[in-house]
Amino acid sequence: MKAITRNRNAEHVALSKPEQDVLRVLLYFDVFGHPVNSNEIFTYFPSRVSSRAAIEGALESLLTKSFIRRRRGYYFLKTAAQHCVGERMEKQRRAVRRMTVAGLVARFISFFPFVRAVMVSGELSKGVAGPESDIDFVVVAKDGRLWVTRTLLIAFKKLFLLNSKKYFCLNHFITESNLVVESRNFYSALEMATLKPLVNRRLHAEYVTANEWIREYFPNHGELTADGERTAPPLIRSFLEKLFPANFTDRAEEFLMARWQIVWNRRYAHLTEADRRHRFRCMPGISTAYGEDFQHRVLTKYAYRLQQYGLPPIGHAN
């Protein structure tokens, strides 16, 4: 059965399910002005397909119906800016240089006590980097040592980097045994699917495996095994960890978690309690600190675009 979907610049047109799903992918990335290639459309296609033929056919049909455009192998909405492909290619060139920096910074972070894995997220994890974008890291800490780890890293940033976050953006910390992501929506699924491991690929593989729910959104997402690198921890990290007696560190962990909660409550007193809990997760196994609710903003814009095309959302946003 074919659904009737509205072309923003034409009358109602009948679209097949593959055509609608292609549009869902393009509409999401349109929020960022980001054209995508056929491989990316396949990876983030919201329906299981046995081959790429159906997707290729849907793309050609949408081109014929003037819903989308193609340039230099990238697809984007007809209403998107014509220079979006050129911008993406420039961002890709910048990302190559930025990823080299990210690798060096991640290695440095891995020297800190109780750090177990470092991954890059955000824009850079999608292979692009704007001129003003930060390098966003997800840090996995040893169980029971998240808040000590976070405090040490933030203290270094404030003291030696003058609180600059351009190459040292640390907003998301989790522990080895707290790998399951609770917020399940298109945004969080794509962030999980695009995470790039820089230190400890094995733990990254376990992280993705623990969040198999992303296949509800991207059933064609490639398999990831836990056969990644297995390197010994840096000697300097092992030495530094011995400087933290267990009893003292246990008490420090509780104190620092409570202290960070007080700091955020005071600094963001203008937010509702629910908003603060959402942006600033403060628990033994997870710490997030987002001054802006970027996820909500993106999902709101995405929902508006879907509505314009008469397409229902995928899954249920949390």
Backbone torsions as a table, in degrees:
resi	resn	phi	psi	omega
1	MET	NA	139.1	179.9
2	LYS	-102.4	138.8	178.8
3	ALA	-94.7	156.4	177.7
4	ILE	-97.3	115.8	-179.3
5	THR	-119.7	140.3	-174.3
6	ARG	-88.3	124.8	170.8
7	ASN	-80.5	127.9	-174.0
8	ARG	-62.0	-21.5	-178.4
9	ASN	-117.7	20.2	-178.6
10	ALA	-152.9	-180.0	177.6
11	GLU	-79.5	176.7	-178.6
12	HIS	-60.8	136.2	-177.1
13	VAL	-129.4	140.4	178.3
14	ALA	-78.0	126.4	179.3
15	LEU	-123.3	141.1	177.6
16	SER	-77.1	169.2	178.7
17	LYS	-60.6	-45.3	176.9
18	PRO	-60.0	-38.1	178.4
19	GLU	-64.6	-41.5	178.2
20	GLN	-63.3	-40.6	-178.9
21	ASP	-68.8	-36.0	174.2
22	VAL	-60.9	-43.9	179.1
23	LEU	-62.3	-37.3	179.1
24	ARG	-59.5	-41.8	178.8
25	VAL	-66.2	-48.8	-177.6
26	LEU	-64.7	-36.4	179.8
27	LEU	-65.4	-37.2	178.2
28	TYR	-64.8	-49.5	-177.5
29	PHE	-71.7	-18.3	175.3
30	ASP	-65.2	-26.0	176.2
31	VAL	-56.5	-32.8	-177.4
32	PHE	-100.9	2.1	-175.4
33	GLY	63.8	38.0	-169.8
34	HIS	-116.1	103.0	175.9
35	PRO	-70.5	153.2	-176.6
36	VAL	-128.9	155.3	177.5
37	ASN	-94.6	175.6	-175.0
38	SER	-66.2	-32.7	177.4
39	ASN	-63.9	-41.2	178.9
40	GLU	-68.4	-38.4	177.5
41	ILE	-62.1	-41.3	177.7
42	PHE	-62.6	-45.7	-177.3
43	THR	-62.5	-39.4	-175.7
44	TYR	-104.4	16.4	177.3
45	PHE	-68.1	129.4	-172.7
46	PRO	-80.3	5.5	178.2
47	SER	-129.5	147.2	177.4
48	ARG	-69.4	130.7	175.7
49	VAL	-129.8	142.2	-178.6
50	SER	-80.9	-24.9	177.5
51	SER	-147.3	170.2	-178.8
52	ARG	-85.6	-2.0	-176.6
53	ALA	-60.6	-41.0	-178.6
54	ALA	-64.5	-38.4	179.4
55	ILE	-69.0	-43.3	178.7
56	GLU	-61.2	-40.3	178.5
57	GLY	-64.8	-40.5	179.4
58	ALA	-65.4	-39.1	178.4
59	LEU	-62.6	-45.9	179.8
60	GLU	-63.1	-39.4	179.9
61	SER	-65.6	-41.7	179.0
62	LEU	-67.4	-31.6	174.7
63	LEU	-66.1	-43.0	179.8
64	THR	-64.2	-37.8	-179.2
65	LYS	-82.8	2.3	176.4
66	SER	64.3	30.3	172.6
67	PHE	-82.7	-32.3	-173.7
68	ILE	-134.5	170.5	174.8
69	ARG	-128.1	161.6	177.2
70	ARG	-133.2	135.9	177.6
71	ARG	-149.2	125.5	177.4
72	ARG	52.9	37.4	176.5
73	GLY	85.7	2.8	-179.8
74	TYR	-112.5	143.8	-178.9
75	TYR	-111.4	144.7	178.8
76	PHE	-157.4	163.1	-178.9
77	LEU	-65.0	151.9	178.4
78	LYS	-59.8	-30.4	-177.1
79	THR	-84.7	-4.2	-178.1
80	ALA	-73.5	159.7	178.0
81	ALA	-62.5	137.8	-175.8
82	GLN	-66.5	-22.9	-177.5
83	HIS	-90.7	8.6	-175.1
84	CYS	-62.8	-33.8	179.9
85	VAL	-68.0	-45.1	177.6
86	GLY	-60.3	-39.1	178.1
87	GLU	-65.9	-40.3	179.7
88	ARG	-63.8	-42.8	-178.0
89	MET	-64.8	-36.3	175.8
90	GLU	-67.0	-40.3	177.6
91	LYS	-64.5	-35.0	178.2
92	GLN	-65.7	-41.2	178.4
93	ARG	-64.3	-40.2	178.9
94	ARG	-67.8	-34.8	-178.2
95	ALA	-65.0	-32.7	178.8
96	VAL	-61.0	-45.3	178.5
97	ARG	-68.2	-41.3	-177.6
98	ARG	-66.4	-34.6	-180.0
99	MET	-67.7	-33.1	175.4
100	THR	-62.1	-43.3	177.2
101	VAL	-63.7	-43.3	-179.2
102	ALA	-59.2	-39.6	179.3
103	GLY	-62.8	-41.3	179.4
104	LEU	-67.8	-42.5	179.7
105	VAL	-65.7	-41.9	179.4
106	ALA	-61.2	-39.8	178.2
107	ARG	-63.3	-39.8	177.9
108	PHE	-64.3	-44.3	178.9
109	ILE	-59.0	-35.8	-177.1
110	SER	-66.4	-14.8	177.2
111	PHE	-78.0	-17.1	-177.1
112	PHE	-71.7	147.8	-179.8
113	PRO	-56.2	136.8	171.0
114	PHE	73.3	6.0	174.2
115	VAL	-77.9	131.0	-178.0
116	ARG	-115.2	-23.5	177.8
117	ALA	-160.6	152.1	177.2
118	VAL	-135.6	129.6	178.9
119	MET	-129.6	151.8	176.6
120	VAL	-101.6	138.7	-178.7
121	SER	-127.7	-162.3	176.4
122	GLY	68.0	-152.0	-175.0
123	GLU	-61.2	-43.1	-176.0
124	LEU	-62.5	-31.6	-179.9
125	SER	-68.3	-15.5	175.6
126	LYS	-93.5	5.1	176.8
127	GLY	84.9	16.8	179.3
128	VAL	-135.5	159.8	178.8
129	ALA	-153.0	120.1	175.2
130	GLY	-76.0	162.3	-177.5
131	PRO	-60.8	-28.4	-177.4
132	GLU	-108.6	6.3	-175.0
133	SER	-74.4	151.1	177.3
134	ASP	-89.4	166.5	169.4
135	ILE	-98.7	110.5	-176.0
136	ASP	-94.6	129.4	-179.6
137	PHE	-115.8	144.9	166.4
138	VAL	-107.8	124.6	-177.3
139	VAL	-112.1	129.4	175.0
140	VAL	-101.9	124.0	-177.6
141	ALA	-107.5	163.1	174.7
142	LYS	-62.9	144.2	177.3
143	ASP	-54.3	134.7	178.4
144	GLY	77.8	7.8	-177.9
145	ARG	-134.3	17.7	-176.3
146	LEU	-62.4	-46.9	-172.3
147	TRP	-75.1	-29.3	172.4
148	VAL	-67.5	-44.5	178.6
149	THR	-60.4	-48.1	-179.0
150	ARG	-60.2	-45.1	-177.7
151	THR	-64.2	-41.0	179.1
152	LEU	-63.1	-43.5	-178.7
153	LEU	-69.3	-42.9	179.1
154	ILE	-66.3	-37.2	177.7
155	ALA	-62.5	-41.5	177.2
156	PHE	-61.9	-44.0	-179.7
157	LYS	-61.3	-42.8	-177.9
158	LYS	-70.8	-39.3	-174.8
159	LEU	-81.0	-40.0	-172.1
160	PHE	-108.5	-19.1	179.4
161	LEU	-113.0	10.0	179.8
162	LEU	54.0	35.3	177.6
163	ASN	67.0	16.7	176.8
164	SER	-73.2	134.5	-179.3
165	LYS	-112.0	6.8	-175.6
166	LYS	-56.5	-44.6	179.3
167	TYR	-112.5	11.3	-173.1
168	PHE	-149.4	54.2	-177.0
169	CYS	-91.0	111.4	-173.8
170	LEU	-121.3	87.0	-177.1
171	ASN	-108.9	-8.0	-171.5
172	HIS	-138.4	117.1	177.3
173	PHE	-125.7	139.6	173.2
174	ILE	-138.4	171.4	177.3
175	THR	-111.9	165.7	-175.2
176	GLU	-56.2	-33.9	-176.5
177	SER	-100.1	9.2	-179.7
178	ASN	-125.3	63.3	-172.5
179	LEU	-95.7	-11.1	-176.3
180	VAL	-81.3	126.3	178.8
181	VAL	-84.7	125.9	-177.2
182	GLU	-80.7	-39.6	-178.6
183	SER	-74.9	114.3	-174.3
184	ARG	-120.6	106.0	178.2
185	ASN	-157.2	179.5	-176.2
186	PHE	-59.9	-40.5	-178.4
187	TYR	-63.5	-53.4	-177.0
188	SER	-66.8	-32.7	177.3
189	ALA	-64.6	-42.5	-179.2
190	LEU	-70.2	-37.0	176.7
191	GLU	-62.5	-41.1	178.3
192	MET	-65.6	-42.9	-176.5
193	ALA	-67.9	-24.1	-175.6
194	THR	-104.0	0.1	177.7
195	LEU	-54.1	137.2	179.5
196	LYS	-113.7	118.8	179.7
197	PRO	-75.6	131.7	177.5
198	LEU	-113.8	-29.8	175.3
199	VAL	-135.7	123.2	177.9
200	ASN	73.8	75.4	179.7
201	ARG	-65.5	-29.8	179.8
202	ARG	-62.9	-44.3	-179.5
203	LEU	-68.9	-33.2	175.1
204	HIS	-62.3	-42.1	179.0
205	ALA	-62.3	-39.6	177.5
206	GLU	-65.8	-35.8	178.6
207	TYR	-62.0	-48.2	179.5
208	VAL	-65.9	-42.2	179.5
209	THR	-61.6	-36.4	179.6
210	ALA	-69.3	-13.3	-178.5
211	ASN	-121.1	51.4	179.3
212	GLU	-61.3	-14.5	179.2
213	TRP	-60.0	-19.0	-179.9
214	ILE	-61.9	-20.4	179.0
215	ARG	-71.7	-14.4	172.1
216	GLU	-65.7	-26.4	179.0
217	TYR	-100.2	-36.9	-177.9
218	PHE	-129.6	76.3	-176.1
219	PRO	-66.0	-14.8	179.7
220	ASN	-97.2	5.3	179.2
221	HIS	-60.2	134.9	-174.3
222	GLY	-62.3	153.6	176.9
223	GLU	-70.1	147.8	178.1
224	LEU	-132.0	120.5	-179.5
225	THR	-95.1	168.1	179.8
226	ALA	-96.2	32.7	-178.6
227	ASP	-97.3	27.3	-177.8
228	GLY	-74.6	-170.4	-175.7
229	GLU	-59.6	149.3	178.4
230	ARG	-137.9	76.2	-175.8
231	THR	-98.6	154.7	177.4
232	ALA	-69.8	148.2	178.9
233	PRO	-64.2	149.7	177.9
234	PRO	-56.0	138.5	-179.1
235	LEU	-60.3	-36.8	-179.2
236	ILE	-63.4	-36.3	178.6
237	ARG	-67.8	-44.1	179.4
238	SER	-60.4	-39.9	179.0
239	PHE	-65.6	-45.9	-178.0
240	LEU	-64.3	-35.4	-179.7
241	GLU	-64.6	-29.0	179.5
242	LYS	-71.3	-13.9	179.0
243	LEU	-81.4	-4.8	-177.5
244	PHE	-110.8	96.5	177.7
245	PRO	-57.7	140.8	-173.9
246	ALA	-58.0	-47.2	-177.0
247	ASN	-63.0	-43.5	179.1
248	PHE	-64.4	-43.3	-176.5
249	THR	-68.4	-35.4	176.5
250	ASP	-60.4	-45.5	179.8
251	ARG	-67.5	-38.8	179.1
252	ALA	-63.7	-36.9	-179.4
253	GLU	-60.9	-47.1	179.8
254	GLU	-65.3	-43.2	-179.0
255	PHE	-63.2	-46.2	-176.1
256	LEU	-66.9	-37.7	177.9
257	MET	-62.0	-44.8	178.9
258	ALA	-65.9	-37.5	-178.5
259	ARG	-66.9	-44.0	178.9
260	TRP	-62.6	-36.5	178.4
261	GLN	-62.1	-42.1	178.5
262	ILE	-64.0	-43.9	-179.9
263	VAL	-58.7	-47.3	-177.8
264	TRP	-69.0	-37.2	178.4
265	ASN	-62.0	-38.9	179.6
266	ARG	-75.0	-44.7	-175.5
267	ARG	-67.3	-33.4	-177.2
268	TYR	-118.4	43.8	180.0
269	ALA	-63.5	-20.6	-179.5
270	HIS	-73.8	-15.3	178.8
271	LEU	-84.3	155.7	173.3
272	THR	-71.2	160.0	179.1
273	GLU	-60.0	-37.6	179.6
274	ALA	-64.8	-41.4	178.9
275	ASP	-64.7	-41.7	179.3
276	ARG	-63.8	-41.8	178.6
277	ARG	-62.4	-35.3	-178.7
278	HIS	-72.6	-43.4	-175.8
279	ARG	-83.8	-32.4	-175.3
280	PHE	-119.9	83.1	179.4
281	ARG	-72.9	129.2	-174.8
282	CYS	-134.5	84.6	-176.6
283	MET	-138.4	164.6	-179.1
284	PRO	-58.3	-30.4	-175.1
285	GLY	-106.2	0.4	-178.8
286	ILE	-155.7	141.6	173.8
287	SER	-138.7	121.9	173.0
288	THR	-126.2	147.6	-180.0
289	ALA	-144.3	95.4	-178.9
290	TYR	-121.2	108.8	179.4
291	GLY	-61.5	-30.0	176.7
292	GLU	-118.6	144.1	178.7
293	ASP	-85.7	74.2	-175.6
294	PHE	-63.2	-38.6	-179.8
295	GLN	-59.3	-46.7	-179.6
296	HIS	-63.0	-40.9	-178.9
297	ARG	-63.5	-43.8	-179.6
298	VAL	-65.4	-46.8	-178.5
299	LEU	-65.1	-33.5	176.7
300	THR	-65.4	-44.8	178.6
301	LYS	-65.4	-38.1	179.2
302	TYR	-66.0	-44.3	179.4
303	ALA	-61.0	-38.1	178.5
304	TYR	-64.4	-41.4	179.0
305	ARG	-65.8	-42.4	177.0
306	LEU	-60.5	-41.8	179.8
307	GLN	-62.9	-38.7	179.0
308	GLN	-60.2	-32.3	-178.8
309	TYR	-98.5	5.3	178.2
310	GLY	69.0	28.8	-177.8
311	LEU	-106.6	132.4	177.0
312	PRO	-73.6	152.9	178.3
313	PRO	-70.5	163.9	178.5
314	ILE	-96.4	127.2	176.9
315	GLY	67.0	-159.1	-178.0
316	HIS	-128.2	124.9	-179.5
317	ALA	-74.8	138.3	177.0
318	ASN	-115.6	NA	NA
